[in-house]
Amino acid sequence: MGRCVCPVVRTKAVSAKLDQPSRRVLVSRTLHRTFGRPQWATLSEQLRDWQTNIAQVTGGFVNLHKSLQQQTGR
């Protein structure tokens, strides 16, 4: 449960505490954020980069799978 909370707490968008015995997150403060054009442009670029990286990793797995099939004669 702590893994989900930490990034948002680190950005200080939320102040929260973990109640481990009860397995709850107690939120004490939130920060309202707005996105302007520059933030949307940055997010768009980061998502395009992410999509490219995922495609490259997927392609690598496909090539590895083909290579293994050729080695085993399947």
CHARMM internal coordinates of N, CA and C (Angstrom, degrees):
IC EDIT
DIST 1 N 1 CA 1.4379
DIST 1 CA 1 C 1.5165
ANGL 1 N 1 CA 1 C 110.68
DIST 1 C 2 N 1.3162
ANGL 1 CA 1 C 2 N 119.54
DIHE 1 N 1 CA 1 C 2 N -37.07
DIST 2 N 2 CA 1.4470
ANGL 1 C 2 N 2 CA 123.39
DIHE 1 CA 1 C 2 N 2 CA -178.95
DIST 2 CA 2 C 1.5116
ANGL 2 N 2 CA 2 C 114.19
DIHE 1 C 2 N 2 CA 2 C -61.38
DIST 2 C 3 N 1.3203
ANGL 2 CA 2 C 3 N 117.29
DIHE 2 N 2 CA 2 C 3 N -30.77
DIST 3 N 3 CA 1.4614
ANGL 2 C 3 N 3 CA 120.20
DIHE 2 CA 2 C 3 N 3 CA -178.98
DIST 3 CA 3 C 1.5126
ANGL 3 N 3 CA 3 C 111.93
DIHE 2 C 3 N 3 CA 3 C -63.15
DIST 3 C 4 N 1.3138
ANGL 3 CA 3 C 4 N 117.81
DIHE 3 N 3 CA 3 C 4 N -36.74
DIST 4 N 4 CA 1.4592
ANGL 3 C 4 N 4 CA 121.28
DIHE 3 CA 3 C 4 N 4 CA -178.68
DIST 4 CA 4 C 1.5203
ANGL 4 N 4 CA 4 C 111.84
DIHE 3 C 4 N 4 CA 4 C -69.75
DIST 4 C 5 N 1.3070
ANGL 4 CA 4 C 5 N 117.01
DIHE 4 N 4 CA 4 C 5 N -32.74
DIST 5 N 5 CA 1.4580
ANGL 4 C 5 N 5 CA 121.19
DIHE 4 CA 4 C 5 N 5 CA -174.94
DIST 5 CA 5 C 1.5136
ANGL 5 N 5 CA 5 C 112.13
DIHE 4 C 5 N 5 CA 5 C -82.90
DIST 5 C 6 N 1.3135
ANGL 5 CA 5 C 6 N 118.62
DIHE 5 N 5 CA 5 C 6 N -37.36
DIST 6 N 6 CA 1.4646
ANGL 5 C 6 N 6 CA 122.10
DIHE 5 CA 5 C 6 N 6 CA -170.55
DIST 6 CA 6 C 1.5225
ANGL 6 N 6 CA 6 C 115.15
DIHE 5 C 6 N 6 CA 6 C -54.66
DIST 6 C 7 N 1.3236
ANGL 6 CA 6 C 7 N 120.90
DIHE 6 N 6 CA 6 C 7 N -48.10
DIST 7 N 7 CA 1.4704
ANGL 6 C 7 N 7 CA 118.30
DIHE 6 CA 6 C 7 N 7 CA -178.59
DIST 7 CA 7 C 1.5293
ANGL 7 N 7 CA 7 C 112.85
DIHE 6 C 7 N 7 CA 7 C -59.80
DIST 7 C 8 N 1.2955
ANGL 7 CA 7 C 8 N 117.82
DIHE 7 N 7 CA 7 C 8 N -41.60
DIST 8 N 8 CA 1.4590
ANGL 7 C 8 N 8 CA 119.61
DIHE 7 CA 7 C 8 N 8 CA -179.32
DIST 8 CA 8 C 1.5307
ANGL 8 N 8 CA 8 C 110.69
DIHE 7 C 8 N 8 CA 8 C -70.48
DIST 8 C 9 N 1.3015
ANGL 8 CA 8 C 9 N 118.07
DIHE 8 N 8 CA 8 C 9 N -32.07
DIST 9 N 9 CA 1.4645
ANGL 8 C 9 N 9 CA 121.19
DIHE 8 CA 8 C 9 N 9 CA 176.57
DIST 9 CA 9 C 1.5180
ANGL 9 N 9 CA 9 C 109.76
DIHE 8 C 9 N 9 CA 9 C -71.71
DIST 9 C 10 N 1.3410
ANGL 9 CA 9 C 10 N 117.11
DIHE 9 N 9 CA 9 C 10 N -40.31
DIST 10 N 10 CA 1.4691
ANGL 9 C 10 N 10 CA 120.33
DIHE 9 CA 9 C 10 N 10 CA 179.50
DIST 10 CA 10 C 1.5251
ANGL 10 N 10 CA 10 C 112.10
DIHE 9 C 10 N 10 CA 10 C -61.05
DIST 10 C 11 N 1.3256
ANGL 10 CA 10 C 11 N 117.57
DIHE 10 N 10 CA 10 C 11 N -34.13
DIST 11 N 11 CA 1.4637
ANGL 10 C 11 N 11 CA 120.40
DIHE 10 CA 10 C 11 N 11 CA 179.15
DIST 11 CA 11 C 1.5211
ANGL 11 N 11 CA 11 C 111.80
DIHE 10 C 11 N 11 CA 11 C -79.35
DIST 11 C 12 N 1.3325
ANGL 11 CA 11 C 12 N 115.55
DIHE 11 N 11 CA 11 C 12 N -3.69
DIST 12 N 12 CA 1.4666
ANGL 11 C 12 N 12 CA 122.89
DIHE 11 CA 11 C 12 N 12 CA 179.63
DIST 12 CA 12 C 1.5227
ANGL 12 N 12 CA 12 C 112.72
DIHE 11 C 12 N 12 CA 12 C 64.07
DIST 12 C 13 N 1.3397
ANGL 12 CA 12 C 13 N 116.38
DIHE 12 N 12 CA 12 C 13 N 22.55
DIST 13 N 13 CA 1.4562
ANGL 12 C 13 N 13 CA 120.17
DIHE 12 CA 12 C 13 N 13 CA 174.36
DIST 13 CA 13 C 1.5232
ANGL 13 N 13 CA 13 C 110.14
DIHE 12 C 13 N 13 CA 13 C -77.65
DIST 13 C 14 N 1.3318
ANGL 13 CA 13 C 14 N 115.92
DIHE 13 N 13 CA 13 C 14 N -21.70
DIST 14 N 14 CA 1.4646
ANGL 13 C 14 N 14 CA 121.83
DIHE 13 CA 13 C 14 N 14 CA -179.21
DIST 14 CA 14 C 1.5206
ANGL 14 N 14 CA 14 C 108.87
DIHE 13 C 14 N 14 CA 14 C -141.96
DIST 14 C 15 N 1.3242
ANGL 14 CA 14 C 15 N 116.33
DIHE 14 N 14 CA 14 C 15 N 139.89
DIST 15 N 15 CA 1.4623
ANGL 14 C 15 N 15 CA 121.04
DIHE 14 CA 14 C 15 N 15 CA 168.89
DIST 15 CA 15 C 1.5195
ANGL 15 N 15 CA 15 C 105.91
DIHE 14 C 15 N 15 CA 15 C -105.99
DIST 15 C 16 N 1.3310
ANGL 15 CA 15 C 16 N 116.32
DIHE 15 N 15 CA 15 C 16 N 125.89
DIST 16 N 16 CA 1.4544
ANGL 15 C 16 N 16 CA 119.47
DIHE 15 CA 15 C 16 N 16 CA -175.71
DIST 16 CA 16 C 1.5192
ANGL 16 N 16 CA 16 C 110.29
DIHE 15 C 16 N 16 CA 16 C -150.98
DIST 16 C 17 N 1.3090
ANGL 16 CA 16 C 17 N 114.26
DIHE 16 N 16 CA 16 C 17 N 159.34
DIST 17 N 17 CA 1.4611
ANGL 16 C 17 N 17 CA 121.62
DIHE 16 CA 16 C 17 N 17 CA 174.76
DIST 17 CA 17 C 1.5222
ANGL 17 N 17 CA 17 C 107.81
DIHE 16 C 17 N 17 CA 17 C -128.82
DIST 17 C 18 N 1.3248
ANGL 17 CA 17 C 18 N 115.14
DIHE 17 N 17 CA 17 C 18 N 148.38
DIST 18 N 18 CA 1.4553
ANGL 17 C 18 N 18 CA 120.52
DIHE 17 CA 17 C 18 N 18 CA 175.97
DIST 18 CA 18 C 1.5214
ANGL 18 N 18 CA 18 C 109.39
DIHE 17 C 18 N 18 CA 18 C -93.39
DIST 18 C 19 N 1.3107
ANGL 18 CA 18 C 19 N 115.71
DIHE 18 N 18 CA 18 C 19 N 129.72
DIST 19 N 19 CA 1.4550
ANGL 18 C 19 N 19 CA 121.70
DIHE 18 CA 18 C 19 N 19 CA 172.12
DIST 19 CA 19 C 1.5201
ANGL 19 N 19 CA 19 C 105.42
DIHE 18 C 19 N 19 CA 19 C -103.44
DIST 19 C 20 N 1.3380
ANGL 19 CA 19 C 20 N 115.25
DIHE 19 N 19 CA 19 C 20 N 87.75
DIST 20 N 20 CA 1.4573
ANGL 19 C 20 N 20 CA 120.16
DIHE 19 CA 19 C 20 N 20 CA -173.09
DIST 20 CA 20 C 1.5255
ANGL 20 N 20 CA 20 C 113.97
DIHE 19 C 20 N 20 CA 20 C -62.30
DIST 20 C 21 N 1.3384
ANGL 20 CA 20 C 21 N 119.57
DIHE 20 N 20 CA 20 C 21 N -42.55
DIST 21 N 21 CA 1.4697
ANGL 20 C 21 N 21 CA 117.65
DIHE 20 CA 20 C 21 N 21 CA 179.53
DIST 21 CA 21 C 1.5360
ANGL 21 N 21 CA 21 C 112.74
DIHE 20 C 21 N 21 CA 21 C -59.52
DIST 21 C 22 N 1.3373
ANGL 21 CA 21 C 22 N 115.85
DIHE 21 N 21 CA 21 C 22 N -36.63
DIST 22 N 22 CA 1.4708
ANGL 21 C 22 N 22 CA 119.85
DIHE 21 CA 21 C 22 N 22 CA -179.79
DIST 22 CA 22 C 1.5180
ANGL 22 N 22 CA 22 C 112.88
DIHE 21 C 22 N 22 CA 22 C -91.46
DIST 22 C 23 N 1.3509
ANGL 22 CA 22 C 23 N 115.49
DIHE 22 N 22 CA 22 C 23 N -5.80
DIST 23 N 23 CA 1.4686
ANGL 22 C 23 N 23 CA 121.30
DIHE 22 CA 22 C 23 N 23 CA -177.46
DIST 23 CA 23 C 1.5283
ANGL 23 N 23 CA 23 C 111.31
DIHE 22 C 23 N 23 CA 23 C 54.52
DIST 23 C 24 N 1.3631
ANGL 23 CA 23 C 24 N 114.64
DIHE 23 N 23 CA 23 C 24 N 49.91
DIST 24 N 24 CA 1.4551
ANGL 23 C 24 N 24 CA 120.95
DIHE 23 CA 23 C 24 N 24 CA 179.99
DIST 24 CA 24 C 1.5230
ANGL 24 N 24 CA 24 C 110.37
DIHE 23 C 24 N 24 CA 24 C -129.92
DIST 24 C 25 N 1.2997
ANGL 24 CA 24 C 25 N 114.91
DIHE 24 N 24 CA 24 C 25 N 156.55
DIST 25 N 25 CA 1.4627
ANGL 24 C 25 N 25 CA 122.18
DIHE 24 CA 24 C 25 N 25 CA 172.89
DIST 25 CA 25 C 1.5229
ANGL 25 N 25 CA 25 C 106.80
DIHE 24 C 25 N 25 CA 25 C -110.12
DIST 25 C 26 N 1.3163
ANGL 25 CA 25 C 26 N 116.20
DIHE 25 N 25 CA 25 C 26 N 124.64
DIST 26 N 26 CA 1.4611
ANGL 25 C 26 N 26 CA 121.28
DIHE 25 CA 25 C 26 N 26 CA -179.89
DIST 26 CA 26 C 1.5261
ANGL 26 N 26 CA 26 C 108.63
DIHE 25 C 26 N 26 CA 26 C -103.35
DIST 26 C 27 N 1.3112
ANGL 26 CA 26 C 27 N 116.91
DIHE 26 N 26 CA 26 C 27 N 109.54
DIST 27 N 27 CA 1.4642
ANGL 26 C 27 N 27 CA 123.01
DIHE 26 CA 26 C 27 N 27 CA -177.59
DIST 27 CA 27 C 1.5189
ANGL 27 N 27 CA 27 C 108.09
DIHE 26 C 27 N 27 CA 27 C -90.62
DIST 27 C 28 N 1.3374
ANGL 27 CA 27 C 28 N 115.99
DIHE 27 N 27 CA 27 C 28 N 125.24
DIST 28 N 28 CA 1.4604
ANGL 27 C 28 N 28 CA 119.74
DIHE 27 CA 27 C 28 N 28 CA -179.05
DIST 28 CA 28 C 1.5325
ANGL 28 N 28 CA 28 C 112.71
DIHE 27 C 28 N 28 CA 28 C -106.85
DIST 28 C 29 N 1.3269
ANGL 28 CA 28 C 29 N 117.61
DIHE 28 N 28 CA 28 C 29 N -20.21
DIST 29 N 29 CA 1.4645
ANGL 28 C 29 N 29 CA 120.34
DIHE 28 CA 28 C 29 N 29 CA -178.14
DIST 29 CA 29 C 1.5147
ANGL 29 N 29 CA 29 C 109.35
DIHE 28 C 29 N 29 CA 29 C -158.99
DIST 29 C 30 N 1.3216
ANGL 29 CA 29 C 30 N 116.79
DIHE 29 N 29 CA 29 C 30 N 143.55
DIST 30 N 30 CA 1.4655
ANGL 29 C 30 N 30 CA 121.24
DIHE 29 CA 29 C 30 N 30 CA 173.73
DIST 30 CA 30 C 1.5190
ANGL 30 N 30 CA 30 C 108.79
DIHE 29 C 30 N 30 CA 30 C -128.37
DIST 30 C 31 N 1.3092
ANGL 30 CA 30 C 31 N 116.34
DIHE 30 N 30 CA 30 C 31 N 156.27
DIST 31 N 31 CA 1.4533
ANGL 30 C 31 N 31 CA 122.47
DIHE 30 CA 30 C 31 N 31 CA 179.00
DIST 31 CA 31 C 1.5228
ANGL 31 N 31 CA 31 C 107.80
DIHE 30 C 31 N 31 CA 31 C -116.94
DIST 31 C 32 N 1.3245
ANGL 31 CA 31 C 32 N 115.52
DIHE 31 N 31 CA 31 C 32 N 124.46
DIST 32 N 32 CA 1.4634
ANGL 31 C 32 N 32 CA 120.19
DIHE 31 CA 31 C 32 N 32 CA 177.67
DIST 32 CA 32 C 1.5281
ANGL 32 N 32 CA 32 C 108.56
DIHE 31 C 32 N 32 CA 32 C -77.76
DIST 32 C 33 N 1.3189
ANGL 32 CA 32 C 33 N 116.26
DIHE 32 N 32 CA 32 C 33 N 126.85
DIST 33 N 33 CA 1.4670
ANGL 32 C 33 N 33 CA 120.10
DIHE 32 CA 32 C 33 N 33 CA 179.34
DIST 33 CA 33 C 1.5095
ANGL 33 N 33 CA 33 C 109.60
DIHE 32 C 33 N 33 CA 33 C -117.97
DIST 33 C 34 N 1.3041
ANGL 33 CA 33 C 34 N 115.62
DIHE 33 N 33 CA 33 C 34 N 143.44
DIST 34 N 34 CA 1.4593
ANGL 33 C 34 N 34 CA 120.55
DIHE 33 CA 33 C 34 N 34 CA 174.97
DIST 34 CA 34 C 1.5228
ANGL 34 N 34 CA 34 C 108.19
DIHE 33 C 34 N 34 CA 34 C -121.33
DIST 34 C 35 N 1.2993
ANGL 34 CA 34 C 35 N 115.13
DIHE 34 N 34 CA 34 C 35 N 150.52
DIST 35 N 35 CA 1.4548
ANGL 34 C 35 N 35 CA 121.41
DIHE 34 CA 34 C 35 N 35 CA 178.02
DIST 35 CA 35 C 1.5207
ANGL 35 N 35 CA 35 C 108.72
DIHE 34 C 35 N 35 CA 35 C -109.71
DIST 35 C 36 N 1.3234
ANGL 35 CA 35 C 36 N 114.99
DIHE 35 N 35 CA 35 C 36 N 129.30
DIST 36 N 36 CA 1.4564
ANGL 35 C 36 N 36 CA 120.56
DIHE 35 CA 35 C 36 N 36 CA 171.58
DIST 36 CA 36 C 1.5216
ANGL 36 N 36 CA 36 C 108.81
DIHE 35 C 36 N 36 CA 36 C -98.97
DIST 36 C 37 N 1.3027
ANGL 36 CA 36 C 37 N 116.12
DIHE 36 N 36 CA 36 C 37 N -177.81
DIST 37 N 37 CA 1.4764
ANGL 36 C 37 N 37 CA 120.01
DIHE 36 CA 36 C 37 N 37 CA -179.55
DIST 37 CA 37 C 1.5295
ANGL 37 N 37 CA 37 C 113.03
DIHE 36 C 37 N 37 CA 37 C -54.98
DIST 37 C 38 N 1.3454
ANGL 37 CA 37 C 38 N 119.11
DIHE 37 N 37 CA 37 C 38 N -43.81
DIST 38 N 38 CA 1.4704
ANGL 37 C 38 N 38 CA 118.54
DIHE 37 CA 37 C 38 N 38 CA -179.24
DIST 38 CA 38 C 1.5348
ANGL 38 N 38 CA 38 C 112.60
DIHE 37 C 38 N 38 CA 38 C -60.92
DIST 38 C 39 N 1.3357
ANGL 38 CA 38 C 39 N 116.91
DIHE 38 N 38 CA 38 C 39 N -39.38
DIST 39 N 39 CA 1.4642
ANGL 38 C 39 N 39 CA 119.41
DIHE 38 CA 38 C 39 N 39 CA 179.78
DIST 39 CA 39 C 1.5225
ANGL 39 N 39 CA 39 C 111.33
DIHE 38 C 39 N 39 CA 39 C -68.24
DIST 39 C 40 N 1.3432
ANGL 39 CA 39 C 40 N 117.02
DIHE 39 N 39 CA 39 C 40 N -39.20
DIST 40 N 40 CA 1.4666
ANGL 39 C 40 N 40 CA 119.23
DIHE 39 CA 39 C 40 N 40 CA 177.36
DIST 40 CA 40 C 1.5259
ANGL 40 N 40 CA 40 C 110.77
DIHE 39 C 40 N 40 CA 40 C -66.04
DIST 40 C 41 N 1.3308
ANGL 40 CA 40 C 41 N 117.20
DIHE 40 N 40 CA 40 C 41 N -37.39
DIST 41 N 41 CA 1.4673
ANGL 40 C 41 N 41 CA 120.56
DIHE 40 CA 40 C 41 N 41 CA 178.66
DIST 41 CA 41 C 1.5262
ANGL 41 N 41 CA 41 C 110.13
DIHE 40 C 41 N 41 CA 41 C -65.05
DIST 41 C 42 N 1.3269
ANGL 41 CA 41 C 42 N 116.92
DIHE 41 N 41 CA 41 C 42 N -43.13
DIST 42 N 42 CA 1.4670
ANGL 41 C 42 N 42 CA 120.90
DIHE 41 CA 41 C 42 N 42 CA 178.09
DIST 42 CA 42 C 1.5190
ANGL 42 N 42 CA 42 C 110.50
DIHE 41 C 42 N 42 CA 42 C -62.76
DIST 42 C 43 N 1.3248
ANGL 42 CA 42 C 43 N 116.76
DIHE 42 N 42 CA 42 C 43 N -45.57
DIST 43 N 43 CA 1.4650
ANGL 42 C 43 N 43 CA 120.94
DIHE 42 CA 42 C 43 N 43 CA 179.19
DIST 43 CA 43 C 1.5255
ANGL 43 N 43 CA 43 C 110.68
DIHE 42 C 43 N 43 CA 43 C -61.58
DIST 43 C 44 N 1.3161
ANGL 43 CA 43 C 44 N 117.26
DIHE 43 N 43 CA 43 C 44 N -42.28
DIST 44 N 44 CA 1.4588
ANGL 43 C 44 N 44 CA 121.22
DIHE 43 CA 43 C 44 N 44 CA 178.77
DIST 44 CA 44 C 1.5298
ANGL 44 N 44 CA 44 C 111.40
DIHE 43 C 44 N 44 CA 44 C -60.54
DIST 44 C 45 N 1.3290
ANGL 44 CA 44 C 45 N 115.82
DIHE 44 N 44 CA 44 C 45 N -43.69
DIST 45 N 45 CA 1.4660
ANGL 44 C 45 N 45 CA 120.67
DIHE 44 CA 44 C 45 N 45 CA 179.04
DIST 45 CA 45 C 1.5302
ANGL 45 N 45 CA 45 C 110.85
DIHE 44 C 45 N 45 CA 45 C -64.60
DIST 45 C 46 N 1.3201
ANGL 45 CA 45 C 46 N 116.80
DIHE 45 N 45 CA 45 C 46 N -42.57
DIST 46 N 46 CA 1.4635
ANGL 45 C 46 N 46 CA 120.39
DIHE 45 CA 45 C 46 N 46 CA 179.41
DIST 46 CA 46 C 1.5242
ANGL 46 N 46 CA 46 C 111.04
DIHE 45 C 46 N 46 CA 46 C -64.60
DIST 46 C 47 N 1.3247
ANGL 46 CA 46 C 47 N 116.99
DIHE 46 N 46 CA 46 C 47 N -38.61
DIST 47 N 47 CA 1.4753
ANGL 46 C 47 N 47 CA 119.90
DIHE 46 CA 46 C 47 N 47 CA 178.28
DIST 47 CA 47 C 1.5310
ANGL 47 N 47 CA 47 C 111.37
DIHE 46 C 47 N 47 CA 47 C -67.87
DIST 47 C 48 N 1.3280
ANGL 47 CA 47 C 48 N 116.74
DIHE 47 N 47 CA 47 C 48 N -38.04
DIST 48 N 48 CA 1.4821
ANGL 47 C 48 N 48 CA 119.54
DIHE 47 CA 47 C 48 N 48 CA 176.47
DIST 48 CA 48 C 1.5224
ANGL 48 N 48 CA 48 C 110.17
DIHE 47 C 48 N 48 CA 48 C -63.72
DIST 48 C 49 N 1.3420
ANGL 48 CA 48 C 49 N 117.00
DIHE 48 N 48 CA 48 C 49 N -43.13
DIST 49 N 49 CA 1.4614
ANGL 48 C 49 N 49 CA 120.52
DIHE 48 CA 48 C 49 N 49 CA 177.62
DIST 49 CA 49 C 1.5243
ANGL 49 N 49 CA 49 C 110.78
DIHE 48 C 49 N 49 CA 49 C -61.64
DIST 49 C 50 N 1.3215
ANGL 49 CA 49 C 50 N 116.24
DIHE 49 N 49 CA 49 C 50 N -42.96
DIST 50 N 50 CA 1.4617
ANGL 49 C 50 N 50 CA 121.67
DIHE 49 CA 49 C 50 N 50 CA 179.12
DIST 50 CA 50 C 1.5256
ANGL 50 N 50 CA 50 C 110.41
DIHE 49 C 50 N 50 CA 50 C -61.30
DIST 50 C 51 N 1.3242
ANGL 50 CA 50 C 51 N 115.78
DIHE 50 N 50 CA 50 C 51 N -44.74
DIST 51 N 51 CA 1.4687
ANGL 50 C 51 N 51 CA 120.59
DIHE 50 CA 50 C 51 N 51 CA 179.89
DIST 51 CA 51 C 1.5318
ANGL 51 N 51 CA 51 C 110.47
DIHE 50 C 51 N 51 CA 51 C -62.72
DIST 51 C 52 N 1.3144
ANGL 51 CA 51 C 52 N 117.89
DIHE 51 N 51 CA 51 C 52 N -41.47
DIST 52 N 52 CA 1.4675
ANGL 51 C 52 N 52 CA 121.92
DIHE 51 CA 51 C 52 N 52 CA 177.73
DIST 52 CA 52 C 1.5236
ANGL 52 N 52 CA 52 C 110.71
DIHE 51 C 52 N 52 CA 52 C -62.83
DIST 52 C 53 N 1.3336
ANGL 52 CA 52 C 53 N 116.44
DIHE 52 N 52 CA 52 C 53 N -45.38
DIST 53 N 53 CA 1.4611
ANGL 52 C 53 N 53 CA 120.59
DIHE 52 CA 52 C 53 N 53 CA 179.56
DIST 53 CA 53 C 1.5178
ANGL 53 N 53 CA 53 C 112.03
DIHE 52 C 53 N 53 CA 53 C -62.56
DIST 53 C 54 N 1.3212
ANGL 53 CA 53 C 54 N 117.13
DIHE 53 N 53 CA 53 C 54 N -41.94
DIST 54 N 54 CA 1.4737
ANGL 53 C 54 N 54 CA 120.80
DIHE 53 CA 53 C 54 N 54 CA 178.23
DIST 54 CA 54 C 1.5311
ANGL 54 N 54 CA 54 C 109.88
DIHE 53 C 54 N 54 CA 54 C -63.14
DIST 54 C 55 N 1.3155
ANGL 54 CA 54 C 55 N 117.38
DIHE 54 N 54 CA 54 C 55 N -41.48
DIST 55 N 55 CA 1.4669
ANGL 54 C 55 N 55 CA 120.74
DIHE 54 CA 54 C 55 N 55 CA 178.85
DIST 55 CA 55 C 1.5271
ANGL 55 N 55 CA 55 C 110.51
DIHE 54 C 55 N 55 CA 55 C -63.06
DIST 55 C 56 N 1.3220
ANGL 55 CA 55 C 56 N 117.64
DIHE 55 N 55 CA 55 C 56 N -39.47
DIST 56 N 56 CA 1.4594
ANGL 55 C 56 N 56 CA 120.91
DIHE 55 CA 55 C 56 N 56 CA 178.47
DIST 56 CA 56 C 1.5199
ANGL 56 N 56 CA 56 C 111.86
DIHE 55 C 56 N 56 CA 56 C -66.25
DIST 56 C 57 N 1.3162
ANGL 56 CA 56 C 57 N 117.00
DIHE 56 N 56 CA 56 C 57 N -41.93
DIST 57 N 57 CA 1.4643
ANGL 56 C 57 N 57 CA 120.83
DIHE 56 CA 56 C 57 N 57 CA 178.49
DIST 57 CA 57 C 1.5240
ANGL 57 N 57 CA 57 C 109.74
DIHE 56 C 57 N 57 CA 57 C -64.93
DIST 57 C 58 N 1.3241
ANGL 57 CA 57 C 58 N 116.52
DIHE 57 N 57 CA 57 C 58 N -44.05
DIST 58 N 58 CA 1.4658
ANGL 57 C 58 N 58 CA 120.43
DIHE 57 CA 57 C 58 N 58 CA 178.67
DIST 58 CA 58 C 1.5191
ANGL 58 N 58 CA 58 C 110.52
DIHE 57 C 58 N 58 CA 58 C -60.92
DIST 58 C 59 N 1.3222
ANGL 58 CA 58 C 59 N 116.73
DIHE 58 N 58 CA 58 C 59 N -43.87
DIST 59 N 59 CA 1.4675
ANGL 58 C 59 N 59 CA 120.93
DIHE 58 CA 58 C 59 N 59 CA 177.42
DIST 59 CA 59 C 1.5190
ANGL 59 N 59 CA 59 C 111.73
DIHE 58 C 59 N 59 CA 59 C -61.07
DIST 59 C 60 N 1.3192
ANGL 59 CA 59 C 60 N 116.18
DIHE 59 N 59 CA 59 C 60 N -38.81
DIST 60 N 60 CA 1.4607
ANGL 59 C 60 N 60 CA 120.16
DIHE 59 CA 59 C 60 N 60 CA 177.21
DIST 60 CA 60 C 1.5150
ANGL 60 N 60 CA 60 C 111.89
DIHE 59 C 60 N 60 CA 60 C -62.51
DIST 60 C 61 N 1.3168
ANGL 60 CA 60 C 61 N 116.82
DIHE 60 N 60 CA 60 C 61 N -41.28
DIST 61 N 61 CA 1.4645
ANGL 60 C 61 N 61 CA 120.41
DIHE 60 CA 60 C 61 N 61 CA 177.96
DIST 61 CA 61 C 1.5276
ANGL 61 N 61 CA 61 C 111.41
DIHE 60 C 61 N 61 CA 61 C -66.58
DIST 61 C 62 N 1.3195
ANGL 61 CA 61 C 62 N 116.71
DIHE 61 N 61 CA 61 C 62 N -39.54
DIST 62 N 62 CA 1.4713
ANGL 61 C 62 N 62 CA 120.44
DIHE 61 CA 61 C 62 N 62 CA 178.23
DIST 62 CA 62 C 1.5212
ANGL 62 N 62 CA 62 C 109.30
DIHE 61 C 62 N 62 CA 62 C -62.39
DIST 62 C 63 N 1.3286
ANGL 62 CA 62 C 63 N 117.61
DIHE 62 N 62 CA 62 C 63 N -45.84
DIST 63 N 63 CA 1.4668
ANGL 62 C 63 N 63 CA 121.29
DIHE 62 CA 62 C 63 N 63 CA 179.23
DIST 63 CA 63 C 1.5216
ANGL 63 N 63 CA 63 C 111.68
DIHE 62 C 63 N 63 CA 63 C -63.53
DIST 63 C 64 N 1.3201
ANGL 63 CA 63 C 64 N 117.06
DIHE 63 N 63 CA 63 C 64 N -41.20
DIST 64 N 64 CA 1.4537
ANGL 63 C 64 N 64 CA 121.34
DIHE 63 CA 63 C 64 N 64 CA 177.50
DIST 64 CA 64 C 1.5248
ANGL 64 N 64 CA 64 C 110.86
DIHE 63 C 64 N 64 CA 64 C -62.19
DIST 64 C 65 N 1.3181
ANGL 64 CA 64 C 65 N 116.27
DIHE 64 N 64 CA 64 C 65 N -42.71
DIST 65 N 65 CA 1.4621
ANGL 64 C 65 N 65 CA 120.80
DIHE 64 CA 64 C 65 N 65 CA 179.12
DIST 65 CA 65 C 1.5352
ANGL 65 N 65 CA 65 C 110.53
DIHE 64 C 65 N 65 CA 65 C -62.31
DIST 65 C 66 N 1.3272
ANGL 65 CA 65 C 66 N 116.94
DIHE 65 N 65 CA 65 C 66 N -44.62
DIST 66 N 66 CA 1.4668
ANGL 65 C 66 N 66 CA 121.01
DIHE 65 CA 65 C 66 N 66 CA 178.65
DIST 66 CA 66 C 1.5134
ANGL 66 N 66 CA 66 C 110.77
DIHE 65 C 66 N 66 CA 66 C -62.34
DIST 66 C 67 N 1.3246
ANGL 66 CA 66 C 67 N 116.31
DIHE 66 N 66 CA 66 C 67 N -42.74
DIST 67 N 67 CA 1.4562
ANGL 66 C 67 N 67 CA 120.95
DIHE 66 CA 66 C 67 N 67 CA 179.61
DIST 67 CA 67 C 1.5266
ANGL 67 N 67 CA 67 C 111.31
DIHE 66 C 67 N 67 CA 67 C -62.21
DIST 67 C 68 N 1.3126
ANGL 67 CA 67 C 68 N 116.69
DIHE 67 N 67 CA 67 C 68 N -43.10
DIST 68 N 68 CA 1.4698
ANGL 67 C 68 N 68 CA 120.33
DIHE 67 CA 67 C 68 N 68 CA 178.83
DIST 68 CA 68 C 1.5231
ANGL 68 N 68 CA 68 C 111.53
DIHE 67 C 68 N 68 CA 68 C -65.95
DIST 68 C 69 N 1.3278
ANGL 68 CA 68 C 69 N 116.46
DIHE 68 N 68 CA 68 C 69 N -36.98
DIST 69 N 69 CA 1.4660
ANGL 68 C 69 N 69 CA 119.42
DIHE 68 CA 68 C 69 N 69 CA 177.65
DIST 69 CA 69 C 1.5305
ANGL 69 N 69 CA 69 C 110.74
DIHE 68 C 69 N 69 CA 69 C -65.13
DIST 69 C 70 N 1.3200
ANGL 69 CA 69 C 70 N 117.05
DIHE 69 N 69 CA 69 C 70 N -40.18
DIST 70 N 70 CA 1.4652
ANGL 69 C 70 N 70 CA 120.62
DIHE 69 CA 69 C 70 N 70 CA 179.09
DIST 70 CA 70 C 1.5343
ANGL 70 N 70 CA 70 C 110.61
DIHE 69 C 70 N 70 CA 70 C -66.03
DIST 70 C 71 N 1.3156
ANGL 70 CA 70 C 71 N 117.54
DIHE 70 N 70 CA 70 C 71 N -38.72
DIST 71 N 71 CA 1.4579
ANGL 70 C 71 N 71 CA 121.45
DIHE 70 CA 70 C 71 N 71 CA -179.32
DIST 71 CA 71 C 1.5243
ANGL 71 N 71 CA 71 C 111.87
DIHE 70 C 71 N 71 CA 71 C -67.18
DIST 71 C 72 N 1.3111
ANGL 71 CA 71 C 72 N 116.03
DIHE 71 N 71 CA 71 C 72 N -34.53
DIST 72 N 72 CA 1.4647
ANGL 71 C 72 N 72 CA 119.64
DIHE 71 CA 71 C 72 N 72 CA -178.50
DIST 72 CA 72 C 1.5162
ANGL 72 N 72 CA 72 C 112.30
DIHE 71 C 72 N 72 CA 72 C -90.39
DIST 72 C 73 N 1.3334
ANGL 72 CA 72 C 73 N 116.85
DIHE 72 N 72 CA 72 C 73 N -4.63
DIST 73 N 73 CA 1.4693
ANGL 72 C 73 N 73 CA 120.87
DIHE 72 CA 72 C 73 N 73 CA 176.71
DIST 73 CA 73 C 1.5055
ANGL 73 N 73 CA 73 C 113.67
DIHE 72 C 73 N 73 CA 73 C 76.33
DIST 73 C 74 N 1.2853
ANGL 73 CA 73 C 74 N 118.65
DIHE 73 N 73 CA 73 C 74 N 24.40
DIST 74 N 74 CA 1.4627
ANGL 73 C 74 N 74 CA 121.12
DIHE 73 CA 73 C 74 N 74 CA 179.35
DIST 74 CA 74 C 1.5018
ANGL 74 N 74 CA 74 C 111.33
DIHE 73 C 74 N 74 CA 74 C -90.47
END
COOR INIT
IC SEED 1 N 1 CA 1 C
IC BUILD
